[in-house]
Amino acid sequence: MTLFNLAKKNIKGNINNYLLYFFSMVVCIIIFYTFNSLLYIPEIQNTDPYLESTMSQTSFILIGFIIVFIGYSNSFFTKKRKKEVGLYSLLGVKKKSIGRMLFFENIIIGAITLLTGLVLGIILSRLSTMLLLKLLGAPIEVSFSIPLKAILTTTLIFTIIIIFTSVQSYFLIYRFRLIELFHAEKKGEKVPKASLLSAGLAFVLLTSSYWLMLNGMAMLAIPLVVIGTYLLFRSLTVYLLKRAQKKKTKYYHGINIIGTSHLLYRVRGNALMLTIIALLITGALPYIHAAFSEYAMTEKDARDSAPFSYIYLSKDEAIDKQINRIIANDKNHPIIEQLDIPIISLKGTTTAPFEDNNDLSINLMAEQTYHQVKKTLDLGDIPPLSGEQAIAFKYYFIHQPIANFKGHDIEIPLPPGKQTLTLKKLEKKSVRLTDGEEPLYLIVDDKMFSEMAEQINPITYKAYEVENEKTTKETSETLQKLSDENMQLLTYYDKYTTIKALTGMKMFIVSSLALVLLAATGSIIYFKQISEAHADRNRYEILRKIGVSKKEVRSTIAKQTLFVFILPLLIGILNGGMLLLSIFVAYDMDLIGNTLYFLYAVAAYGTIYLIYYGLTITSYNRIVNN
């Protein structure tokens, strides 16, 4: 009991050092519990059939982040406590007793953290569920529940982690000799030599990786990014700091000599940490961007997939009248426009460089019909057609410049013989009337269409545009019950809710993982800097004794801490930005809009990093400047 009380007293004495660790761990536990609790909430299960597999995969990723974070945090506390442990041993306390005391400390911290995280997780679970349902586009009506399985799973996982780290703490006294415990903080690093060759290699590797990304070889670029980023922190930073030392006027101004020397002295130890954090940011930013941009573009994506409120293939006049009556009776969503779209569906061959040019699926559309649907389908104007001229529309699997398709013939077998059409132009746009594989749409003049319709009976799609189509749930469900597979019914509401559910789930998961990643990486930098602050306390005491003001010390701390925080963030933003740019170019995406979403992700990330930066400066200053 005495050791247990001593452990509690030690925790109280080191409460300031444990606070950020405690906060970060609580955030991890809340998010982990939230993900597990969602699996047992009926409202969520009914909304997304893929929830269980998605959440399970995410939970494994979370556990990986948490293990890395706890392992690094524990190593920080271990290093910080070495001198204290050595003092206990010097005073005659048995190693077994010291080990038990450290074990109890870790168990107490872990238990408090776990209990706090679970309580807050239970309190916030209803809010998290409502947020997810909102993102999924489902009704925000959810009963409050406390899933016992989620509590047990969270408790089990974190208990195992806590016990493992506690055992590590127990064996601390056995892993080091007494002299090593007392001099742990005095172990320094040799000042590395500046290597212009390595610095140049870092620049070459990163620029080469960007070139590969922009030329569609992102997988080949990844190893270069990893190596280049490490060399950047390992060599280029040394080179830049050495250059700063040579600028005598600035180097000897105030106590810049202290800050620059400190960074140079620690750069070898920081290189791997900064590389890992930069690479994590590199990977995280594209995912955050994707989640935000996809969710923001839900309406546009739904419109691209289902341009009409309702469209189906007409099979029976009686069914057509019944569908028209159902849609017309929905007074909350009055009909804006109703169109009949005749299509001649057939096969053909062509000399044009389409992938399936020997077995081409073709939908023929009359020029007049095209002008009726072009606004809804967002297709734009086309030049007038005559005779055997045709304009092709196809978006996917076009691997050559569209100019290469012009002038090629398309042969269409008809009952009396073959009909040859000449491509006047290819438009890399999609004509979306139904789900499934995209056929080649050919627009021909009205006379040609009429002649071919006498030989092959057209099929007719009936399309409706209504007001407030995002809320046509009841009518869409009624039509789905009435339809069969042959009708190829496609409704805007179904596409909108499906896409919103998928993007909403992605946004929830990515945001949660990003929060854990931010908490982990921010805390790692924080603990690393605070560890160095304790090691450098005596040096700063000497500075104050020779007349350096507290303001100058704080300014130096702010500069050297900014260097450590800003470098991985900037490199991560650069790497992630180039990766996203290569995706924008490869898939012909909206560059301005997607860049804006990327800047939103950077702003969110940077804001939270700024908070950690402020906390680090405050704690560092309190340790060395009081």
N, C-alpha and C positions, 0 to 999 in steps of 0.2 A: 504493500500500500504506500510505503514511503517513496519508492521509485515512481509509482503512478502519480503521486502528488508533485514530485519533482518534475516529472514530464509536463504536467499541467502548468507548473510555474514557468518552465522554460518556454512553453508556447505563448504564454502571456507576455513574457519578456521580448519575444521575437514577433509579436503580433503584426508589426508594420511590414515585415518581410513576407509574412504569410498571406497578407490581405489579397494581393493580386493573384497569387496562386489559388487562394480560396475562391475568389470571384471567377477566375477562368474555369476552374474545376466545376463549380456550380453551374455555369453556363453549359458545359459539356454534358453534365448529368441531366439538366432540364431538357436539352435537345434530344438526348438519347432516350429518355423516358417518353418524351412526346412522340417520337417516331414509333416506339413500341406500343404506346397506348392507342395510337390511331388504328392499329391492326385489329383492335377489339371493339371499335365503335361502329355500330350497325350503319349509321348514316354515311360514314366514310366508305365502308365496305361495299355498300350498295351503289355508290357513285363511281368507283373505279375498280373494275375486276382484276386489274394488274397490281393492285395496291400491295398485296402481301409480298410478292417477289421484289417489287421496287423498294419497299421499305427495308426488307431483309438485306438486300445488297447495300443500301445506304448505311444500314447499321454496322455492317462489317467495315466500311470505309471510315465511319465515325470511330469505331473501336481502334482502328489503325492510327488515326490522328491522335486520339486520346493517349494511347500507349506511348507514342513518340513524345508527346508533350509532357506526360507525367515522368517519363524516363529522364528527359532533359531537366525538368524542374527539380527532380530528386537529386540529380547530379550537382545542381547548383547548391541545394541545401546541404548536401554531403560535404562539398568543398568548404562551404562557409562554416560548418560545424567542426572541422578537423581540429582546429586549435583548441576549441572548447573541450572536445573529446580528449585531446592530449593532456589538457590540464587536469581533467578528472583522473586520468591514469597516473599522472605525476603525483597527485595527492593520495594515491593508494587505493582508489576505488577499483574493485575487480573488473576485469574485462567483461565478464558475464553480466555484471550489474549494469555497466555502461551500455552494453548491447541491449539489455532488456529495457532500459530507460528510453533509448532511441526508438526501440520497437513500439513502446507504449505511446511515445509522442506521435509517431506516424499513424498509429491506429486511431488515436484520438482525433487528429486532424482529418483523417479519412472518414471516420464515422460522422463527425460534425458536417463535413462537406456533403457526404452522401445523404444524410438526413435532411439538410437544408435544401439540397437539389431536388430531392423527392417531394418535399412539402411544396416548394415553389412550382415544381413541375405539375403536381396535382392541381394546385390553385390556378395555374396558367393553362392547363390542358384544354379547358372549355374554350378559352380565347383562341388557342392554337387551332382547335378543331373548327371553330367558326371562320377563322382566317383561311384555312385550307378549303372549306366548303365555298367560301366566297370566291377564291381563286378558281375553283373547279366549276363555278357557275351553278352550284346546287342551292336549294333553299337553306337559309341559315336558321334552321330549327334543329337543335341537338340537345338531347337530354344529358344532364351531368352524371358522369359515372367515373368510378375509380377502378380500372381493370387491375385485378390482383396479379394476373400473369405478367403485366408490364412492370409492376413494382418488383416482383420476384426476379424477373430477367435483369432489370437494371441493378438491383441489389447484388445479384450473383456475379455479374460481370465486374462491377466496381469493387466488390469485396475481394475478388481474386486479384485484381490489380493492386489494391491497397495492401493486401497481405504480402504480395510479391515485393513491393517497394519497402514494406516494413521489415521483411527478412533481410533485404539489402542493407537497410540502416543498421540492423542488428549486427551484421558482420563487418561494419565499418571499422570497428576497433581492432578486428583481427586481420584486416587487409593491409594495414600500413604500420610501419615502425613508428616509435614515439617521435623520433627526430623528424620524420616525414610529416607527421601531423602538425607539428609546430611550424614547419617551414612551407606548408602547402601554399599559402598565399604569396610567399616570396619567390616561388618558382617562376621565372620569367621566360622570355623567348629571346633568341638571338635576333638582332635586327636583320631582316632579309636583305639580300643584295638586289638592287634594281636590275632587271633584265630587259633590255630593249627588245631582244629577240622574242622573249615570251610575251611581252606586251604587244608587239606587232603581230605575233601569232594569234593572240586573243582577238585582235581587231579583224584579222583575215578570216578566222573561223566564224565569227559572228556575222560578218558581211556575207560570207559564202553561204551560211545557213539561210540568211534572208533571201539571197538570190535563188536558192533551191526552193524555198517556200513559194516565192512568186512565180516559179516555173513548174508548179505542181508536184514537187518532190519533197513534201513535208516530212515524210518518214525518214528520208535520208538526212534531213536537216536536224533532226532531234539530237543525235549524238554530238553534232558540231555545236549546237546551242549549249549542251551540258558542259562540254570541255571548254568552249570559249568563255562561258560565264565564269567557270572556276578560275581559268587563267586571268580573266579580267580582275577578279578580286585578289588573286594570288600574286599577280605580277604587275598588271597595269596600275592598280592602286598604289603599289609600292613605288613604281616609276613616277607617278604623279606627285606623291608625297615627297619623294626625293627632289623632284623639281621645285616643289614649294620651299624646301630647305635652302635651295640655292638662291632664292629671291630674298636676299639678306634684309632689305628694307622692311618688307612685310613680315618676314620670319622672326625678326627680333623686335617687332612692334608689340608692346604690351607683353603678354605672356603667351603669344601665339606659338612660341618655341615649345611650350609645355604641351599644348593641344596637339600640334603636329607630331611631336616626338612620341606622345602617348599613342596616337593612331598607328604610327609606323611600328612602334614596339609591339602592338597587339595584332597587327594585320595578319600574321600567319595563323594565329588561333581563331581569328574571326572569318578567315577566308571560306572555310567549309560551311560554317553557319550561314554566312551571307549568301553563298551560292545556293544552298538548299532553300532558303527563304525566297530568293529571286526566282528560282525554278518553280516553287509552289505558286507564287504570284503569277508567273507566266502561264501556268496551267489553269489557275483559278479564274483569271479575268475573262478569257474566252467563254468559259461556262456561264459566268455571271452575265456577260453580254448576251449570250444566246438565250438564257432564261428570260431576261427582261425584254429583249427585242421580239422574241417569239410571242410572249404574252401580250405585248403592246400591239403586235400585228395580227392578233387573233381574227379580228373582223376582216382584214384584208385577205388573209389566208383562206378563211371560210368563203369569202366572195370568189376567190380564184377557183376553189374546189366546187362550189355550187353557186353559179352566178344568178340563178333564178330562185325565187322563193320556193316554188314547186316546179318540177319538170318530170314528165314521165312519157313512156312510149305508148301511144294510143293503140289499143287492141280491140276495143268494143265500144260502139256508140253509146250503149246503155250505161257502161261504166264511166265513159267520159261525162255524161250528163250528171251522174251521181257525184263524181269528183267535183264538177263545177258547182253543184248545189252545196256541197260541204264547204268549199272555199268561200262561196258567196254568202253563206249563212253566218260566217264568222265576222260579225259586225265590228269587232275591235280591230280587225285587220282587213280593211276594204281593198278590193282589187284595184291596182293602178293600171295594169296592162295585162293582156292575155294574147299569146301568140301561138300560131301553128307553124311548126318548123319542119317542112318536108325534106327528107334526106334520102339519097339513093346510096345504099351500102353495098359494096362489091369488092372484088379483088383485082389487082393489076400488077403489071411489071414495068420497070423503068430502067433507063440507063443512068439516072441521077444517083448520086452517092448516098442513098439512104441505106441503113443497116439491113433492112428487109426488102431490098429492091426487087427480088425475084418472087416475092409473095407479099405484096403491099396491100395492107388493109386500108380501104379508101372510103371516105364519106363525101359524096358530092352534094354541094349546096348551090342553089341558084343565086345569082348576083342580087336580085331583088330581096330575097330572104336575108342575105348577108347584111344588107343595109338596114333591115328591120332589127337585127340582133346585135349589130356591131357596138352600139352604145352600151348595152347591158354587159356584153362580153369584153368591153374595153379593148377593142381591136383596131380602131382607127380607120381612116379612109383607104381605099384601094383605087388604082387606075382603072378606067373603063375597059371592059373585055369585049371581044368579038370572035366569032368563028370558033376555032379549036383552042383558043388561048385559055389558060387556067392559072390561078394564083394559089399556091400551096400554103397551108398553115400547119406548122408542127414545131413544138418547143423542145421536146426531149430527144436525146440521141442524135443530135446534129453535131457532128464532129469536124465538119469542114466549113470554110467560109461560105456564107449564103450565096455569094456570087457564083460559086461552082455549080449551083443547081439550075441556074438560069439557062433556058434554051433546050433542056433535056426533054425527051418525049416520054409519055406515060401511055402504055397500051392497056386498054380495058376490053376484056372479052364480053361481047354482047350476043344475044341469040342469032342475029343474022350474020355476024362477023365481028371484027375488031374495030374499036374506036381509038384513035390516037389523039391525045391532048398534048399540047406543048406548054411547058412551064414558062410563064412570063416573069414570075418572081416567086421567091420563097420568103415568107414572113415567119421569123422565129418567135411565134406566139402560139399559145394554146387555145383551141376552141373546146371548151369544156361543157358538154351537154350531159354526159353520164359519167359514172364511176368506171374504173377499169382501165385497161390498156389504151393509150392514146392513139387513135388512128390518124392517118393523113387526111386532112380536110382539103378538098379542092373546090375552089369557087369558079364556076363557069357562067357564061352569060345565060339569060333566061331562055333563049331559043334553044340552045344546046341542051339545057336541062330538060326542057319539055320534050325534045326529040328522044332523049334517053329514057325519060319517064314512061314513054309509050312502049318501051321494050322491057324495062325492069320497074316493077311497081315500087314507088317510094314508100318509106315508112314515115310516120308523122310523130314528132315530139310536140306535146302540148305543154306550154310554159306559162307560168303565172308570176306576176310581181305584185306583192301586197305591201301595205304599210306596216311598220314595226315588226319586221319579219323575225327579229331575234327572240320575240316572245310568242311565237306561234306554236307553243308546245302541244296544246290539245288538238288542234287541227292536224299537225304533223303526225301525231300518234294515231289519230283516226285514219288518216290516209295510209299509214304504214300497215295497219290491220287490214285495210281493204285491198292493198296491192299484193302482187306476187313477184317472183324473180324476173319474169318476162317483161314486166312493166318498167323495170329499171328506174323506179321512183327515186328521185334525189331531191332532198329538201335542204334549204339553207339552215333551218333551225338545227337539224341533226348534225350537219357538218360543223356548225358554230359551237354547239355544246360539246361535241367530241374533241375538237381542236382545243377549246378552252380548258377542258378537263386535262388533256395531256400537257399543255403548256403551263397550266396552273400547278399541276403536280410537280413538273420540272422546276418551276420557279420556287416553289416551297422547299423542295429538296436542296436545290443549289444554294438558295439563300441561307438555309440552315447550315449546310456544309461550309459555306463561306464564312459564316459567323464563327463556327468552331475553328476554322483555319486561321481567321484573323486573331481570335483569342489565343490560339496556340503560338503563332509566329510572333505576334506582338509581345506575348509574355516571355518567349524565348530570348528576344532581344533585350527585354527589360531585365530578366534575370542575369544575362551575360554582363550587361552594363553595371548592374548593382554589385555583382561579384567583383568586377574590376574596381568599383568605387571603394569597397571594403579593403581591397588589396592596396589601393593608392592613398588611403586616408593619411598615412604618415607624410607622404610627399606634399600633400596640400597643406598640412599643418606647418611644414617648413616654409612654404610659400607665404602663408599668412604671417609667420613670424618675421619674415624679411620685408614685410610691408605691402604685400599684394592685397588689394582690397577684395572684399567679398563679391562686389559687383564684377570685378575682372575675372574672378574664379568662376562665377556663375556663367559669364559670357563664354569662357573657354569650354565649360561643361556643355553648354547649349550647342556650340559649334561641333565639338567632337561627337556628341550624341546624334546631332542632325546628320553627320556624315555616315554614321552606322545605320540610321533609319532610312535615309533618303536613297542611298546607293542601291540596295536590293529592290526598293520600290520602283526607282527609275528604270533599272535594267529589266525588271519584271514587266513593267508597262511597255518598254520598247520591244521585248521579245514577244509578249502577248499581242501587241498591236500589229507587228509584222505578220504574225501567224494569222490573225483575223483579216488583215489586208489581202493576204494570199487567198483566203477563202472567198472574200468579196469579189476578187478579180476572177477566180476560177468559176464561180457560179453566177457571174454577172449580176451581183446584188446591188441594191441601192447604196452607193458609197457614202453619201452625205447622211442619210438617215441612220445607217448602221454605225458610222463614226460617232454620231451623237449619242447613241445608246452605249457605245464603248466609253465615251467620256463620262456618262452617268455612272457606269461601273467603277471607273477610275476615281471619280469624286467620292463615291460611297466608301471605297477602300481607303482612299487617302484621308478621309475625315476620321475614320476609326484609328488609322495609324497615327494621326496627329494627336489623338487623345492619349495613346500609349506613349508617344514622344513627350508630351507634357508631363505625364506621370513619372516617366524615367528621369527627366530633368529635375523634377521636384525631389524625388527620392535620392538621386545622386547628390544633389546639392545639400540635402539634409544630412547625409552621411559625412561628406568631406568638408563642408563649409559652415559648420556651426561651432 
